[in-house]
Amino acid sequence: MAEFSLIARIAARAGRRDDVVLGIGDDAALLRVPAGRLLVAAQDTLNSGVHFPLDTPAAAIGWKALAVNLSDLAAMAAEPAWCLLSLSLPADDAGWVDGFMDGFTALAAQHRVALVGGDTTRGPLSVSIAVHGFVAPGDALCRRGAQVGDEIWITGTPGDAAAALQRRQVGQPVEPALQQRLDRPQPRVAAGRELRGLASACIDVSDGVLADLGHLLEASGIGAELDLARLPVSTALARTVDGPARWELQLAGGDDYELCFTAPAARKADVQAALQRADTPGAVIGRIVAGSGCAVRQPDGRPWQPPRRGYQHFDPALVASDRDRPSA
Amino acid sequence: MAEFSLIARIAARAGRRDDVVLGIGDDAALLRVPAGRLLVAAQDTLNSGVHFPLDTPAAAIGWKALAVNLSDLAAMAAEPAWCLLSLSLPADDAGWVDGFMDGFTALAAQHRVALVGGDTTRGPLSVSIAVHGFVAPGDALCRRGAQVGDEIWITGTPGDAAAALQRRQVGQPVEPALQQRLDRPQPRVAAGRELRGLASACIDVSDGVLADLGHLLEASGIGAELDLARLPVSTALARTVDGPARWELQLAGGDDYELCFTAPAARKADVQAALQRADTPGAVIGRIVAGSGCAVRQPDGRPWQPPRRGYQHFDPALVASDRDRPSA
């Protein structure tokens, strides 16, 4: 099977939308953005051995490659619409592509995302997706905008994916609930959209809560305090690890794809109602304060210094301890 | 230097446009598509050792990665606007990134393309670009639409890039004019736009004239005849190779990034005027005929069977003779 058979295999499962004037099969896609809406666009690449372990099932890679991109749209409060997919494969493997598309289309269907173009090439296994959505000009959530008096919220239960990865790497059994969170993160698209007009700033958590909240604080020119006692913990994670080791996974683990956002304390009930409409759990984990940086408090009130703040590609400290990452 | 320093290095040279509401530095870009225009979107990936030889200068990779994507917009008659860039690098190398951005921004500035997002990750060297432009709904050129009575045109002089690659791979000196065509293809954006309302069908030639014309014929449900005597030949290529070896490079070589398009024979003078306005050379190389497939005639009128029709990833015949490609 050659390149064009692979493309046909993928195109057959591209999904349909009325605003796709011309999809896969020409030099470019022709797409209709609704009047009065901004285009929202992001692109993220997953490389084998860096963003997922080498033996990750194809379906999990297909799901996750789309999920990490939809998570970026969610953080902007955008409505997903289309994506482009570049797939680099070491060999022509129809079974792998079918598995990949099983995961990809399962998530694409949930969010009505149509695949409208891209390419398949030979190369080390890598998936690059560009995702597109819409938002009304005043509705987009950004990293800047957090203010003193805002509370800091997190959706879901951070740390689960990082715990799954860590246990896997030391050869210990992984609870299915944690493995699911590593392989099939659920992008918080509904929550992002419900938070329009409520959240003052928002970011998706991919490199760890502290690292990504750090970006939000920097963009907003402000500081924060986090309370470890308020961190929401999944049942599976609580069974697996506790204390500082858990805090580190939850605040600096990465791969969460949750939303971290700020909102005025006075709007707390509105935020709770918005998250309920989105069927998304969420909790206040701290507050915005004057200054810069993020202080973390232990349950007894003492300050806590995390040993690392999150994942960075090319970070010398992390490259030295690459045993922590699937790329090792 | 870590990931965020690399991003800052790239972001400093992103380019500006009034329709970029929010560019690099948030979870996604916010972009304004002009009223009454369709969004045109394409994504192409270049992998080291597959799409360019391992020792290709960083600036040539930066230029070419954008050029192959702009060539897709050109074929749709679109006006380029924005792109997203995913860069996978084996190591943090500021000098390489600066060189890459030199080539990238040189071409981006020519076409007023702003870089609005993407990511940098660790992995085997790979560049994936998603490019975006606009076109009025009735103006887009597609692969379908060629009709009996149309002439087949090609811009530029196909075969130059393939000749450069071939000579390089057998260790022979490469004329600078041919090397330039391999490293810095010039996407035919102006020609595509001038051909709106004139060309009946259009495709960009990346895998070789026969392969890509084949896609156009298939999409149009029609056949073609090509005359080898009418193929435009660059001075440098004519000095380098002749006869069937030249024909093969010109029709099945790949990496041309020229436009192959069809137009009614009665509009020949209009097409010539359009190409002149675009400052783009072009020539008639054949005609659309009833049926399917493409017949090629030698200068003496006899039929010619090319030994291969173009480049396909995962083509077993090509993988077996991979010595022809930089990936070997």
Interface residues (C-beta under 8 A of the other chain):
Chain A: M1 A2 E3 F4 L6 V21 L22 G25 D26 D27 A28 A29 L30 L31 R32 V33 A35 L38 L39 V40 A41 A42 Q43 D44 T45 N47 S48 G49 V50 H51 S71 D72 L73 A75 M76 A78 W82 L84 L85 S86 S88 L89 A91 D92 V116 G117 G118 D119 T120 T121 R122 G123 P124 S126 S128 A130 V131 H132 G133 V135 P137 A140 C142 R143 C202 I203 D204 A219 Q312 H313 F314 D315 P316 S327
Chain B: M1 A2 E3 F4 L6 V21 L22 G25 D26 D27 A28 A29 L30 L31 R32 V33 A35 L38 L39 V40 A41 A42 Q43 D44 T45 N47 S48 G49 V50 H51 S71 D72 L73 A75 M76 A78 W82 L84 L85 S86 S88 L89 A91 D92 V116 G117 G118 D119 T120 T121 R122 G123 P124 S126 S128 A130 V131 H132 G133 V135 P137 A140 C142 R143 C202 I203 D204 A219 Q312 H313 F314 D315 P316 S327
